[in-house]
Amino acid sequence: MIGKKIVQNIKVIFDKDNDKDWLKYLIDDLEQKISDNRNIPFRIYQIKEKGFLIKINGLFGFISFYHMPWQYNDLKSWEYVFKYLLDKTFFCKVYKFEKEPFSIMVNGDVPQFKKFILKKDSNYVGVIIKKSRYGLFIELGYNFKWQCGSFVHLIHKTKIDKAEFSELNCGDTLTVIYTGETSKNLAIFKSENKIISEAIIGKVVKVQINKNFNNQITFLVNGNHLGTIPITKEYYPNSKNIIKLALSKLNNGETIHCEVIKITKNKQLIQLKWVYENEIEHTLER
């Protein structure tokens, strides 16, 4: 079936008599490269049920998903990355070449990739190939234009903005920031929108109030970063009880203004101080 489709594609391209010599040249040239055991470049042309239709040496061929230069645990992943692989060039060996019926089958499992080099605090763009309750599996090979092959990494759900996570789907791209390695030399990435810049320290920001049915308050800075308002003598030496009462009177969905005091070491929580006295007084009057 694959060979028949390739023949049909070739006939569409080489439909003139003067193209027959060129077709013969391409076939003879490919045979010579195969005889020389050369690694031959190929381009991804179209996705099929079990692999990709490719262009190799000016001819159509086929590469199975199992013979691609890298593998995925779930074959569905190839569907999500296909549009990012389209027309990209890789290298292969031809392991089957027949003229009747015409068939070219290749294996991309040959040395061809550079080493991945990650820079701390740098942005990288990956393709989401799987979404689970734990987080997102992203293919970062896309960021390097596939010149380093495949690099799949799990971005844990806690490292991704909650609203962003719910909206993302397989096949989408996600910008993440490389923040370093664990003690076991595993790379750590966070969603770009989850990173909080220390440049906001000392500035006044909008804080949205979210209250649950138990009247427990969640503070959201600029709509998506978790904050906390510590009621301590350090921040409110003469007004601890006043601030505590004012906070209890805030309504769900309300916005107040706070100064950013500091950001916790893991950059996941912003410590805030409610600074607008008119807001505090207005809340107490309720």
C-alpha positions as a printed NumPy array, in Angstrom:
array([[  0.   ,   0.   ,   0.   ],
       [  2.792,   2.412,   0.913],
       [  4.687,   1.627,  -2.306],
       [  1.573,   2.186,  -4.457],
       [  0.974,   5.628,  -2.959],
       [  4.599,   6.586,  -3.51 ],
       [  4.359,   5.538,  -7.173],
       [  1.244,   7.683,  -7.568],
       [  3.039,  10.675,  -6.047],
       [  6.021,  10.193,  -8.324],
       [  3.786,  10.023, -11.419],
       [  2.229,  13.347, -10.49 ],
       [  5.641,  14.993, -10.327],
       [  7.316,  13.222, -13.275],
       [  4.515,  13.324, -15.84 ],
       [  6.543,  14.53 , -18.799],
       [  8.827,  12.481, -21.03 ],
       [ 11.792,  14.762, -20.396],
       [ 11.426,  14.116, -16.679],
       [ 12.144,  10.404, -17.117],
       [ 15.868,  10.988, -17.398],
       [ 15.826,  13.085, -14.236],
       [ 13.887,  10.379, -12.378],
       [ 16.409,   7.781, -13.546],
       [ 19.237,  10.004, -12.326],
       [ 17.637,  10.372,  -8.869],
       [ 17.13 ,   6.615,  -8.561],
       [ 20.658,   5.794,  -9.743],
       [ 22.116,   8.427,  -7.412],
       [ 20.179,   7.011,  -4.454],
       [ 21.346,   3.484,  -5.282],
       [ 24.943,   4.696,  -5.252],
       [ 24.513,   6.358,  -1.846],
       [ 22.97 ,   3.182,  -0.477],
       [ 25.873,   1.172,  -1.893],
       [ 28.3  ,   3.577,  -0.197],
       [ 26.414,   3.072,   3.128],
       [ 25.975,   6.826,   3.461],
       [ 23.744,   8.681,   5.892],
       [ 21.193,  10.379,   3.636],
       [ 19.126,  13.471,   4.481],
       [ 15.341,  13.255,   4.367],
       [ 12.503,  15.72 ,   4.975],
       [  9.217,  15.13 ,   6.786],
       [  6.46 ,  15.53 ,   4.204],
       [  3.19 ,  14.066,   5.519],
       [  1.95 ,  12.074,   8.496],
       [  0.434,   8.614,   8.014],
       [ -1.115,   6.116,  10.409],
       [  2.163,   4.37 ,  11.206],
       [  4.807,   6.876,  10.241],
       [  5.747,   9.714,   7.909],
       [  5.822,  10.099,   4.164],
       [  9.213,  11.644,   3.441],
       [ 11.235,  13.155,   0.619],
       [ 14.652,  11.577,   0.194],
       [ 17.031,  12.37 ,  -2.649],
       [ 14.122,  13.969,  -4.537],
       [ 11.989,  10.817,  -4.186],
       [  9.167,   9.799,  -1.902],
       [  9.837,   7.312,   0.864],
       [  8.483,   6.203,   4.209],
       [  9.774,   6.14 ,   7.77 ],
       [  7.976,   4.282,  10.552],
       [  7.472,   5.999,  13.893],
       [  9.579,   3.171,  15.323],
       [ 12.452,   4.097,  13.004],
       [ 12.452,   7.828,  13.717],
       [ 15.652,   9.31 ,  15.21 ],
       [ 13.969,   9.229,  18.658],
       [ 11.   ,   7.456,  20.241],
       [  7.943,   8.406,  22.292],
       [  6.183,   6.162,  24.806],
       [  2.861,   7.133,  23.234],
       [  2.62 ,   7.11 ,  19.422],
       [ -0.071,   9.794,  19.706],
       [  2.747,  12.216,  20.526],
       [  3.849,  12.153,  16.875],
       [  0.522,  13.698,  15.874],
       [  1.097,  16.604,  18.258],
       [  4.615,  17.387,  17.036],
       [  4.015,  16.743,  13.325],
       [  3.236,  20.346,  12.362],
       [  6.493,  21.389,  14.046],
       [  8.434,  18.65 ,  12.2  ],
       [  6.958,  19.395,   8.775],
       [  9.678,  20.021,   6.182],
       [ 12.454,  19.535,   8.786],
       [ 15.54 ,  17.602,   7.696],
       [ 17.048,  14.572,   9.436],
       [ 19.427,  11.799,   8.403],
       [ 18.858,   8.094,   7.82 ],
       [ 20.022,   4.84 ,   6.296],
       [ 17.914,   3.2  ,   3.594],
       [ 17.208,  -0.396,   4.594],
       [ 14.735,  -1.247,   1.834],
       [ 14.737,   0.008,  -1.77 ],
       [ 12.585,  -1.661,  -4.415],
       [ 11.659,  -0.478,  -7.913],
       [  8.728,  -2.82 ,  -8.556],
       [  6.607,  -1.839,  -6.758],
       [  8.516,   1.327,  -5.928],
       [  9.337,   1.475,  -2.23 ],
       [ 11.885,   3.304,  -0.085],
       [ 11.978,   2.492,   3.649],
       [ 14.449,   4.24 ,   5.934],
       [ 15.798,   4.094,   9.483],
       [ 16.613,   7.396,  11.211],
       [ 18.439,   5.788,  14.127],
       [ 21.862,   7.138,  13.145],
       [ 24.183,   9.603,  14.949],
       [ 23.191,  13.127,  13.958],
       [ 22.384,  15.328,  16.951],
       [ 24.187,  17.983,  18.96 ],
       [ 24.293,  18.005,  22.754],
       [ 21.658,  19.948,  24.687],
       [ 23.119,  22.934,  26.556],
       [ 20.777,  24.693,  28.98 ],
       [ 21.425,  28.142,  30.437],
       [ 20.049,  29.035,  33.861],
       [ 17.197,  31.573,  33.907],
       [ 16.811,  31.28 ,  30.127],
       [ 13.508,  30.772,  28.291],
       [ 12.767,  27.634,  26.275],
       [  9.73 ,  26.787,  24.175],
       [  8.362,  23.245,  24.109],
       [  5.469,  21.381,  22.5  ],
       [  2.992,  19.757,  24.867],
       [  2.774,  16.04 ,  23.998],
       [  0.879,  14.793,  27.055],
       [ -1.314,  16.347,  29.731],
       [ -1.879,  14.494,  32.991],
       [ -3.084,  15.283,  36.481],
       [  0.563,  15.653,  37.506],
       [  1.496,  18.231,  34.898],
       [  2.565,  18.621,  31.283],
       [  5.059,  16.585,  29.284],
       [  6.708,  18.975,  26.856],
       [  9.056,  18.318,  23.949],
       [ 11.87 ,  20.85 ,  24.21 ],
       [ 13.631,  19.576,  21.096],
       [ 11.433,  22.052,  19.231],
       [ 13.23 ,  24.973,  20.894],
       [ 16.528,  23.817,  19.37 ],
       [ 14.979,  23.392,  15.91 ],
       [ 15.369,  19.617,  16.404],
       [ 19.132,  19.903,  15.952],
       [ 19.597,  18.197,  19.333],
       [ 16.874,  15.615,  18.795],
       [ 14.251,  15.038,  21.469],
       [ 14.223,  16.278,  25.058],
       [ 10.937,  15.478,  26.837],
       [ 10.482,  16.889,  30.314],
       [  7.632,  16.827,  32.831],
       [  6.668,  20.278,  34.055],
       [  4.921,  19.59 ,  37.342],
       [  1.493,  21.122,  37.821],
       [  2.785,  23.209,  40.739],
       [  5.258,  24.881,  38.369],
       [  2.51 ,  26.082,  36.017],
       [  0.037,  28.904,  36.463],
       [ -3.309,  27.339,  37.428],
       [ -5.406,  29.225,  34.871],
       [ -2.83 ,  28.589,  32.169],
       [ -2.766,  24.842,  32.923],
       [ -6.521,  24.475,  32.434],
       [ -6.378,  26.187,  29.038],
       [ -3.387,  24.35 ,  27.577],
       [ -3.84 ,  21.313,  25.309],
       [ -1.608,  18.768,  23.616],
       [ -0.002,  20.277,  20.529],
       [  0.186,  23.757,  22.096],
       [  3.528,  25.367,  22.837],
       [  4.584,  26.494,  26.295],
       [  7.393,  28.85 ,  27.294],
       [  9.291,  27.671,  30.361],
       [ 12.32 ,  28.905,  32.271],
       [ 15.23 ,  26.665,  33.209],
       [ 15.973,  27.383,  36.875],
       [ 18.714,  24.835,  37.572],
       [ 19.064,  21.218,  38.67 ],
       [ 17.998,  19.049,  41.582],
       [ 20.487,  17.233,  43.81 ],
       [ 20.088,  14.289,  41.412],
       [ 21.091,  16.429,  38.407],
       [ 17.552,  16.595,  37.038],
       [ 16.623,  19.772,  35.191],
       [ 14.061,  22.08 ,  36.797],
       [ 11.708,  24.126,  34.628],
       [  8.857,  26.465,  35.5  ],
       [  6.199,  28.036,  33.338],
       [  7.211,  31.549,  32.311],
       [  3.982,  32.902,  33.832],
       [  4.743,  31.192,  37.158],
       [  8.032,  33.008,  37.703],
       [  7.834,  36.149,  39.82 ],
       [ 10.327,  38.898,  39.101],
       [ 12.125,  40.326,  42.108],
       [ 11.863,  43.688,  40.36 ],
       [  8.409,  44.138,  41.889],
       [  9.792,  44.216,  45.458],
       [  8.939,  47.595,  47.036],
       [  6.239,  48.323,  44.467],
       [  2.506,  48.563,  45.066],
       [  0.482,  45.913,  43.231],
       [ -3.17 ,  44.988,  42.805],
       [ -4.272,  42.073,  44.979],
       [ -7.477,  40.186,  44.29 ],
       [ -9.39 ,  38.679,  47.226],
       [-10.707,  35.144,  46.808],
       [-12.849,  33.79 ,  49.657],
       [-14.076,  30.219,  49.957],
       [-17.202,  28.983,  51.754],
       [-15.251,  28.908,  55.051],
       [-14.29 ,  32.574,  54.564],
       [-10.644,  31.584,  54.118],
       [ -8.863,  34.195,  51.989],
       [ -6.507,  33.621,  49.066],
       [ -4.558,  36.642,  47.855],
       [ -3.757,  36.774,  44.117],
       [ -1.155,  39.276,  42.956],
       [ -1.759,  40.657,  39.47 ],
       [ -4.307,  37.93 ,  38.921],
       [ -2.139,  34.811,  39.071],
       [  0.56 ,  34.803,  41.788],
       [ -0.178,  33.688,  45.328],
       [  0.445,  36.218,  48.076],
       [  0.238,  36.411,  51.843],
       [ -0.351,  39.308,  54.235],
       [  1.44 ,  38.493,  57.517],
       [ -0.196,  40.325,  60.43 ],
       [  2.899,  40.91 ,  62.544],
       [  4.288,  43.69 ,  64.759],
       [  7.058,  44.158,  62.213],
       [  4.58 ,  45.23 ,  59.544],
       [  1.797,  46.664,  61.737],
       [  3.351,  47.684,  65.095],
       [  0.243,  49.58 ,  66.275],
       [ -2.55 ,  48.206,  64.12 ],
       [ -2.474,  44.394,  64.087],
       [ -6.07 ,  44.025,  65.284],
       [ -7.308,  46.72 ,  62.897],
       [ -5.771,  44.99 ,  59.876],
       [ -7.074,  41.608,  60.986],
       [-10.596,  43.014,  61.272],
       [-10.385,  44.829,  57.931],
       [ -9.242,  41.672,  56.14 ],
       [-12.168,  39.731,  57.579],
       [-14.592,  42.318,  56.113],
       [-13.257,  42.073,  52.565],
       [-15.605,  40.597,  49.956],
       [-14.87 ,  37.836,  47.479],
       [-13.561,  39.288,  44.191],
       [-12.609,  42.629,  45.751],
       [ -9.278,  44.293,  44.901],
       [ -6.924,  46.018,  47.315],
       [ -3.46 ,  47.534,  46.931],
       [ -0.409,  46.173,  48.724],
       [  3.312,  46.756,  48.799],
       [  5.51 ,  43.785,  47.885],
       [  7.796,  43.205,  50.876],
       [  9.654,  40.131,  49.671],
       [  9.406,  36.956,  47.602],
       [ 10.008,  33.544,  49.131],
       [ 13.158,  31.724,  48.083],
       [ 11.411,  29.353,  45.699],
       [  9.614,  32.326,  44.093],
       [  6.187,  30.83 ,  44.737],
       [  4.777,  33.2  ,  47.362],
       [  4.751,  37.007,  47.67 ],
       [  4.73 ,  38.629,  51.09 ],
       [  2.545,  41.743,  51.093],
       [  1.677,  44.735,  53.259],
       [ -1.689,  46.463,  52.892],
       [ -0.668,  50.101,  52.566],
       [ -3.624,  52.185,  51.355],
       [ -5.151,  53.641,  54.538],
       [ -8.273,  54.861,  52.731],
       [ -8.999,  51.286,  51.592],
       [ -8.531,  49.985,  55.142],
       [-10.777,  52.708,  56.625],
       [-13.46 ,  52.199,  53.989],
       [-13.497,  48.448,  54.668],
       [-13.791,  48.967,  58.436],
       [-16.879,  51.16 ,  57.952],
       [-18.92 ,  48.25 ,  56.591]])
